[in-house]
Amino acid sequence: MSLVQKFLRLETAGGFLLMGALVLAILAENSAFKPFYDMLLETPVEMRIGALNIAKPLLLWVNDALMAIFFFLVGLELKREVLTGQLSSASKIALPALAAAAGIVVPALLYTAVNYGDPEAMRGWAIPTATDIAFALGVLALLGSRVPSALKLFLLAVAIIDDIGAIVIIAIFYSGDLSTMMFAVAAGAIVALAFLNWLGVTRATPYIFVGTILWIAVLKSGIHATLAGIVLAMFIPLTGGDDDKEPLLLRLEHDLHATVAFIILPIFAFCNAGINLSGLGFSDLLAPVPLGIGLGLVVGKQLGIFGIIWITVKAGLAQLPDKVTWVQIYGLSVLCGIGFTMSLFISSLAFEQSNVGYEMNERLGIVFGSLVSAVLGYLVLRIFSKPDSSEE
């Protein structure tokens, strides 16, 4: 089985676990277990080494530490794809890059149009720009041979580039005031990582040690801590290996993938997806924040992605992937509206310091928009795609 096939299978299974974690979180928030659920998320956790002290509630440890590992894996996958995979040439990257860019811009514009004039609400403009690849691949898995492998690979490429966009957005728009001293420590850690890479070090321990220092420095510097995972991944070598072993990047990617798909992301979903449904009605979905998110995910994603692909292909600048039809491209465009994990993460950054009460509303918009996109995308592909025995 190829590395990409293993990736797709793990992401698919992880998508089903994410669905289960979402249901459990909502049940916990709306049952007799709510006090225990809230108490769990607010449990204080402290790490102290001499004068260095990091004290956060459990929820923020999940969002800052566990998600840094998730972003580290994203960085490893991104580096591999750029050097040897789906993003390794201009011809391979052009169409998914345009699709991902349009899938970021159009949802953001729709959210802005709905919430323009409210400075607090405008902090959430990036929430509907994200795509959750695990959820999307989970839906594709339900369709079996109706979905060609080329469509799955195209979705993978779009989602990876979408992650790059999310990383850039977080770094630019959701970082706080910088601490000069901690920023200098982070810069020193980056130089150390570059030195390790230059020396050709292929053992994981030195990179993990320096990467931990980098994470602490970034956490204290005002830049969001998860970005340390991306930076660390960029210095993990993809070439060479001791005693004919596979390169360190591939080893780490293989070791971490199941942990992230089956443990870290479901834990994140369980901790962040709890929505209190008591007293909610359809009118709550029409409030500006959830409406903007829902429109961005359900309408903006498909409009941006399908629109730019149609224009590019009809202009003769690119071709559709092999064995992929226009209706399948449309179904994929709809599935890209499943924001869930990354949307929840961006929303936690956008509104974590807000006291206006958007937290519940934005999660409502994310869950509703993601579920509508999942169901609609599944129905489109189920009804208009025929099974192909060669894809079994």
Buried (B, 14 or more C-beta within 10 A) or exposed (E): EEBBEBBBBBBBBBBBBBBEBBEBBBEBBBEEEBEEBBEBBEEEBEEEEEEEEBEBBBBBBBBBBBBBBBBBBBBBBBBBBBEEBBBEEEEBBEBBBBBBBBBBBBBBBBBBEBBEEBEBBBBBBBBBBBBBBBBBBBBBBBBEBBBBBBBBBBBBBBBBBBBBBBBEBBBEEBBEEEBEEBBEBBEBBBEBBEEBBEEEBBEBEBBEEBBBBBBBBBBBBBBBBBBBBBBBBBBBBBEEBEEEEEBBBBBBBBEBBEBBBBBBBBBBBBBBBBBEEEEEEEEBBEBBBBBBBBBBBBBBBBBBBBBBBBEBBEEEEBEBBEEBBEEBBBBBBBBBBBBBBBBBBBBBBBBEEBEEEBBBBBBBBBBBBBBBBBEBBBEBBBEBBEEBEEBE
